[in-house]
Amino acid sequence: MAMMGNRTRSPVALARHQSAATAQAVAAANVRASSDAAIVEENVVGINDAISAQQDQIHDLGVRVGDLEDIP
């Protein structure tokens, strides 16, 4: 990057620079948010799978108890 010495940026150039920096920060935040959302979605799927497995086990236990109740 060229040295500017004691020269200051014009207000327009400064605004453009700040706008570009803001756009980069927003893009980075969006990437992080998207990644976080994907992690949350994976966790929700995993939790739902675990709940489903537990419900299957509870059902199986109920069937077994029912079978035991049928024994004279």
N, C-alpha and C positions, 0 to 999 in steps of 0.2 A: 504494500500500500504506500502510495506516495506521501512524503512528509508535507504537511501543510504549514509548518512553521507557526508563526503567531496568528495566522489567518483563521478566522472563525467561519463556520459554515453559514450559508445563507439560511434564513428561516425555512425556505422551501426544501433545501437539501436536508436540513435537520428533520423536518417533518417526514420526508421520504424515508430517511434512515430509521426513524422511530416507528414508522408504519411497517417497514420490512421486519424490524425486530419484533414488533408485536405479532405480526402474522406468523413468524417462526415460532414464537412462544405458544400461540394458539394451536398451531399444527402439532407441536410436541405434546401439548396437553391433551389434544384429541387422540393422539396415538396412545398415550398412557391410559386415558379413559376407555378406549376401545379394548385395550389389553386387559384392563381391570374387569370390564364387562364380560369378556370371554372367560376369565377365571371364575367369576361369579356364576356364569352359566354352567360351566363344568361342575362346580360345586353343587349347584341345584340339581343337576342331572344325577350326580352321585348320591345325593341325599334321597332323591326320589327312588332311585334303584334300591337303596338300603331299606327304605320304608316298604317298598313292594316286596322285598325279600322277607322282611319281618311279617308282613301281612300273610304271605304264603305259609310261613312257619306257624303262625297262629291258626290259620285255617287247618293245616295238617294236624296240629295238636287237637283241635276241636273234633276232627274226624276220628282221631284215635280215641279220644275220650268217649265219643259216641259209640265207637266199636266196643269199648270196655263196658259201657252201660248195657249193651245188648247181651253180655255174657251172663247166664243165669247163676 
